[in-house]
């Protein structure tokens, strides 16, 4: 059994720390241990099979070699800062609100994999394969910090780099590709919906023309939310609809969508009625 409490302040090879055999696969599917909200730092894992759990653990400066992740769900955990993943697989996983700052993935496989609200920073993928994968709400963090550097980039500009990767039967939805680099990648049956490709770097064009962008999709969902909460005849709906029309027609380029709900034309009780759920909706989009 993997005892997380013994790993919290430990460093080095997890097999030595826990007195496990030096070789052979280690099955780790204990939801109680995997679900703990703890941070493990500086630990190496080799041939671990982690399956069927909601993961609360976060890993920092750890190494994973030939590990399998199956049926894993997590919300902003697991891919902590500065990890290296070698020949790992992620199958039937559902990831939400992920960052993966200064993480590097080498020869990893992602299959029937879904990730929503992905905000990477200096994140590197080399020779990875993506099949039946959905990436929704991707937006690289573009803030530079000279003290934080992923040396695997090897002078490649950008904040997230896919190099020599293959994408097959996969979908990008409501993504911003500014700061994203695709270098020598291949694409088979890959589609993109409501994405912004401004600022992308790619040696091949693999996407089609976009009929809309992530922010416009968000406004449509937000307007529907206001209608459901306040009614189509409410002041809140009227003002929000006017803002959506003005933005769509180019009469305003402001993305301060909540300003119209805090005007003196909207009763405060209507604003309060909608704001909590509106903020939850914001969390699902890459702003």
C-alpha positions, -999 to +999 in steps of 0.1 A: +000+000+000+012+035-008+012+055+024+010+092+014+019+104+049+053+087+046+059+106+014+050+142+024+085+152+036+104+125+018+127+128-013+140+103-038+129+070-052+094+061-038+103+024-039+132+029-015+111+052+007+083+026+010+105-005+008+089-017-024+106-041-048+130-024-071+112-037-102+077-047-113+045-027-116+029-011-085-009-009-085-022+022-068-059+026-068-067+035-031-091+065-034-085+075+002-048+079-003-050+094-038-077+118-027-057+135+000-050+172-005-013+170+000+018+181-019+045+156-027+079+170-038+111+156-053+099+120-056+105+096-085+078+070-095+086+042-119+060+018-133+031+029-111-004+021-123-028+047-108-064+040-115-101+048-109-099+077-084-104+114-078-069+127-073-063+154-047-025+149-045-003+175-062+032+167-073+061+192-075+095+185-091+087+148-093+096+123-120+072+097-135+086+069-157+064+044-175+034+052-153-002+046-163-031+068-153-065+052-160-100+065-151-085+094-132-104+126-123-088+157-109-095+194-105-064+215-106-042+189-089-016+162-101+002+183-126+020+206-102+051+226-109+083+213-125+074+176-131+088+153-158+067+126-173+085+099-194+066+072-214+034+077-193-001+070-205-033+088-196-064+069-205-101+077-199-091+106-177-111+138-170-090+168-159-104+202-149-087+236-142-052+224-149-020+244-150+011+221-154+036+250-151+072+240-162+061+204-168+077+183-195+061+152-212+082+128-233+068+100-254+035+101-234+001+089-247-032+105-241-063+085-252-100+091-246-087+120-226-105+152-217-091+184-202-111+215-196-098+250-186-061+242-193-038+272-185-002+260-190+029+279-184+062+268-200+047+234-206+065+210-231+053+180-250+079+159-270+069+129-292+035+125-275+004+110-290-031+123-286-061+101-297-098+107-291-088+137-269-108+168-262-090+200-251-114+227-241-106+262-228-068+262-235-051+295-228-014+297-221-002+320-193+019+346-211+035+362-181+073+360-183+094+352-152+132+349-156+134+328-125+110+302-139+124+285-170+118+251-187+151+243-203+134+216-225+122+244-247+157+248-261+151+284-272+118+277-288+095+307-282+061+303-267+046+292-234+034+257-245+052+236-271+041+205-289+071+190-307+070+159-329+035+151-315+007+133-333-030+143-329-056+118-341-094+120-339-092+149-314-110+181-308-100+216-296-129+237-283-130+273-272-092+276-271-068+306-274-037+296-292-016+327-285+018+315-272+012+279-284+038+263-307+032+232-329+066+221-342+068+191-367+035+177-355+010+157-375-028+159-375-053+133-386-091+140-383-085+169-359-111+197-356-114+230-338-145+248-328-149+284-316-111+289-312-089+319-316-057+312-336-042+347-332-006+343-321-002+306-329+031+292-343+026+261-364+045+248-394+013+234-408-023+248-408-045+220-394-075+241-385-104+254-405-121+288-404-137+296-371-173+309-372-170+323-337-145+326-308-144+316-272-156+349-258-186+350-281-196+315-271-193+325-234-216+355-240-242+333-256-242+310-226-242+339-202-272+355-219-291+323-216-282+321-179-295+356-173-327+348-191-332+316-170-325+334-137-342+367-143-366+363-172-365+376-207-384+408-197-361+417-169-338+447-169-308+425-164-316+405-196-323+437-216-290+453-206-269+421-211-285+415-245-277+450-256-241+445-245-239+412-265-253+428-296-229+458-293-199+435-289-210+413-318-215+443-341-182+459-331-198+489-313-177+480-283-146+459-278-147+459-240-148+425-224-160+438-191-193+419-195-204+424-159-204+462-161-238+464-177-253+444-148-239+469-122-254+500-139-282+520-123-305+505-150-305+471-134-320+465-100-295+452-075-316+421-066-314+410-103-277+414-104-273+394-072-296+367-085-274+360-115-238+369-104-228+337-085-237+314-113-222+338-139-189+336-120-191+298-120-196+300-158-165+322-161-144+295-144-151+272-174-138+296-200-102+306-208-101+343-198 
